[in-house]
Amino acid sequence: MRLLLINTCGAEGVVALAEDASILAVELLPGRSSSENLLPAVRRLMEARSWRVGDLAAIAVVIGPGSFTGVRVGLSAAKGLCEAGGVGLLAMSRLALVAASVDAGSEVLAVLDAGRGEYFCGVYGAGVRVSEQLLRAEGVTALRQQREVVTCEARVAESLDGGVKLVAEPGPERMLAMALTRIETGEWSDVASVDANYLRRTDAEILVHGR
């Protein structure tokens, strides 16, 4: 079973190929270069192994939250490849991947920096999403009661006054583990309707509709 993994939501993008439970090849995309480098990187990795898009069992893509450009580029590329090759799509939340980095017996609160003094927050229990939302620090404080708090960003751990577990940015291995679970349980994403998980409206939307 062959898979293509795409994540352009973090400070550094990544493209990877996997077969069954093994990562075969990885290419990193320097920060803010995904729009130019994503598809060429996919092409290089696929051609090096003589894979075609139609050979893939699935394409897994992180759909946010993160930078608007990074989220949009990764999701658009994944959807285009899925439609062209008739391949199934697995859309993943970056918050879900961060939450899955820890083994917790109770609910986990994953937190990412959203800028402007705000945080992307996701509550997960037993791997199932309870909620995802955009909050200021006081909102995070209210949510963190009785939950393990985890982040992959040092500035978030520092800004929330301790008690936050710092983990590595979820990589291809974490994506592959989630993808295999999703395939096994039949949790596919609809290519036509899946949308970016921004959690925050664009500045243009705010100007048009107000806060």
C-alpha positions as CSV (number, residue, x, y, z in Angstrom):
1,M,0.0,0.0,0.0
2,R,1.6,3.2,-1.2
3,L,1.0,6.6,0.3
4,L,2.0,10.2,-0.3
5,L,2.2,12.5,2.7
6,I,2.1,16.3,2.5
7,N,2.4,18.9,5.3
8,T,3.0,22.5,4.5
9,C,1.4,24.0,7.6
10,G,4.4,24.4,9.8
11,A,7.6,26.5,9.7
12,E,9.1,23.9,7.3
13,G,7.1,21.9,4.8
14,V,7.6,18.2,4.2
15,V,6.7,15.7,1.5
16,A,7.1,11.9,2.0
17,L,6.5,8.6,0.4
18,A,5.5,5.5,2.4
19,E,4.7,1.9,1.7
20,D,2.7,0.0,4.2
21,A,4.1,1.0,7.6
22,S,7.5,2.3,6.4
23,I,8.6,5.8,5.4
24,L,10.7,5.4,2.2
25,A,11.6,8.9,1.2
26,V,11.4,12.4,2.7
27,E,12.0,15.9,1.2
28,L,11.9,19.0,3.4
29,L,10.6,22.3,2.0
30,P,12.3,25.5,3.4
31,G,9.9,27.9,5.1
32,R,7.6,29.9,2.9
33,S,8.7,28.0,-0.2
34,S,5.9,25.5,-0.5
35,S,4.1,27.3,-3.3
36,E,7.1,26.9,-5.6
37,N,8.7,23.7,-4.3
38,L,5.8,21.4,-3.3
39,L,4.8,19.9,-6.7
40,P,8.4,19.6,-8.0
41,A,9.3,17.8,-4.7
42,V,6.4,15.4,-5.2
43,R,7.5,14.8,-8.8
44,R,11.1,14.1,-7.8
45,L,10.2,11.6,-5.1
46,M,7.7,9.8,-7.3
47,E,9.9,9.6,-10.3
48,A,12.9,8.3,-8.2
49,R,10.8,5.2,-7.4
50,S,8.9,5.0,-10.7
51,W,5.6,5.6,-8.9
52,R,2.6,7.1,-10.6
53,V,-0.2,9.0,-8.8
54,G,-2.6,6.2,-9.8
55,D,-0.4,3.7,-7.9
56,L,-1.2,5.4,-4.6
57,A,-3.7,4.0,-2.1
58,A,-4.1,7.4,-0.5
59,I,-2.8,11.0,-0.2
60,A,-2.6,12.3,3.4
61,V,-2.4,16.1,3.8
62,V,-2.4,18.4,6.9
63,I,-5.1,21.0,6.3
64,G,-4.2,23.4,9.1
65,P,-4.3,25.3,11.2
66,G,-1.2,27.2,10.1
67,S,-0.3,29.9,7.6
68,F,-3.0,30.7,5.1
69,T,-0.6,30.2,2.2
70,G,0.9,27.0,3.5
71,V,-2.5,25.4,4.2
72,R,-4.0,26.4,0.9
73,V,-1.0,25.2,-1.2
74,G,-0.9,21.8,0.5
75,L,-4.6,21.1,0.3
76,S,-4.9,22.4,-3.3
77,A,-2.1,20.1,-4.4
78,A,-3.4,17.1,-2.6
79,K,-7.0,17.6,-4.0
80,G,-5.7,18.1,-7.5
81,L,-3.6,14.9,-7.4
82,C,-6.4,12.9,-5.9
83,E,-8.8,14.0,-8.6
84,A,-6.3,13.4,-11.4
85,G,-5.3,9.9,-10.2
86,G,-8.6,8.7,-8.7
87,V,-6.9,8.4,-5.3
88,G,-8.5,8.6,-1.8
89,L,-7.8,11.6,0.4
90,L,-7.0,11.7,4.1
91,A,-7.2,15.3,5.5
92,M,-5.6,15.7,8.9
93,S,-5.7,18.5,11.5
94,R,-2.3,19.7,12.7
95,L,-3.8,20.0,16.2
96,A,-4.8,16.3,16.1
97,L,-1.3,15.3,15.1
98,V,0.2,17.3,18.0
99,A,-2.4,15.8,20.4
100,A,-1.5,12.3,19.2
101,S,2.1,12.8,20.1
102,V,1.3,12.0,23.7
103,D,-0.3,8.9,25.3
104,A,-2.9,10.3,27.7
105,G,-5.5,8.5,29.7
106,S,-7.7,11.6,29.6
107,E,-8.4,14.5,27.3
108,V,-5.5,16.3,25.7
109,L,-5.3,20.0,24.8
110,A,-3.1,20.8,21.8
111,V,-2.1,24.4,21.4
112,L,-0.4,26.3,18.6
113,D,0.6,29.9,18.1
114,A,-1.9,31.8,16.0
115,G,-0.2,35.2,16.3
116,R,-1.9,38.4,17.4
117,G,-1.9,37.1,21.0
118,E,-4.1,34.2,20.1
119,Y,-3.8,30.4,20.1
120,F,-5.2,27.6,17.9
121,C,-6.6,25.1,20.5
122,G,-7.8,21.5,20.0
123,V,-9.3,19.2,22.6
124,Y,-9.0,15.5,21.9
125,G,-10.1,12.5,23.9
126,A,-9.0,9.0,22.9
127,G,-7.9,10.4,19.5
128,V,-11.4,11.8,18.8
129,R,-11.9,15.6,18.4
130,V,-13.9,17.3,21.1
131,S,-13.4,20.8,19.8
132,E,-11.1,23.1,17.9
133,Q,-11.1,26.9,18.2
134,L,-9.2,30.1,18.2
135,L,-8.7,31.6,21.7
136,R,-6.8,34.2,23.7
137,A,-4.6,33.2,26.7
138,E,-7.5,33.4,29.2
139,G,-9.5,31.0,27.0
140,V,-6.6,28.6,27.0
141,T,-6.4,28.8,30.8
142,A,-10.1,27.9,31.1
143,L,-9.7,24.9,28.7
144,R,-6.6,23.5,30.3
145,Q,-8.2,22.5,33.6
146,Q,-7.8,18.7,34.1
147,R,-6.2,18.2,30.7
148,E,-2.7,17.5,29.6
149,V,-1.5,20.5,27.5
150,V,0.9,19.8,24.6
151,T,2.5,21.9,21.9
152,C,5.3,21.6,19.3
153,E,6.2,25.3,19.6
154,A,8.6,26.4,22.3
155,R,7.2,30.0,22.3
156,V,3.8,28.6,23.2
157,A,5.2,26.6,26.1
158,E,7.0,29.6,27.4
159,S,4.0,32.0,27.0
160,L,1.5,29.8,28.9
161,D,3.4,29.9,32.2
162,G,4.5,26.3,32.6
163,G,2.7,23.0,32.7
164,V,2.9,22.5,28.9
165,K,4.6,19.5,27.4
166,L,6.8,20.4,24.4
167,V,7.0,17.7,21.7
168,A,8.5,17.6,18.2
169,E,6.7,19.0,15.2
170,P,4.6,16.0,14.0
171,G,6.6,14.4,11.1
172,P,5.9,11.9,8.4
173,E,5.9,9.0,10.9
174,R,3.1,10.5,12.9
175,M,1.1,11.3,9.7
176,L,1.6,7.7,8.5
177,A,0.4,6.2,11.8
178,M,-2.7,8.4,11.7
179,A,-3.3,7.6,8.0
180,L,-3.1,3.9,8.5
181,T,-5.6,4.1,11.3
182,R,-7.9,6.2,9.2
183,I,-7.7,3.7,6.3
184,E,-8.4,0.8,8.6
185,T,-11.5,2.5,10.0
186,G,-12.7,3.8,6.6
187,E,-12.4,7.5,7.7
188,W,-11.9,9.0,4.2
189,S,-12.2,12.7,3.4
190,D,-14.4,13.9,0.5
191,V,-12.2,15.4,-2.1
192,A,-14.8,17.7,-3.4
193,S,-16.0,19.1,-0.1
194,V,-13.0,19.1,2.3
195,D,-11.9,22.6,3.2
196,A,-8.9,24.2,4.9
197,N,-8.9,24.2,8.7
198,Y,-7.9,27.8,9.1
199,L,-9.8,28.4,12.4
200,R,-9.4,32.1,11.7
201,R,-11.0,34.1,9.0
202,T,-8.8,35.9,6.5
203,D,-8.3,39.6,6.8
204,A,-10.4,40.1,3.7
205,E,-13.3,38.2,5.2
206,I,-13.1,40.3,8.4
207,L,-13.1,43.5,6.3
208,V,-16.2,42.3,4.4
209,H,-18.2,40.7,7.2
210,G,-16.7,42.3,10.3
211,R,-15.5,40.5,13.4
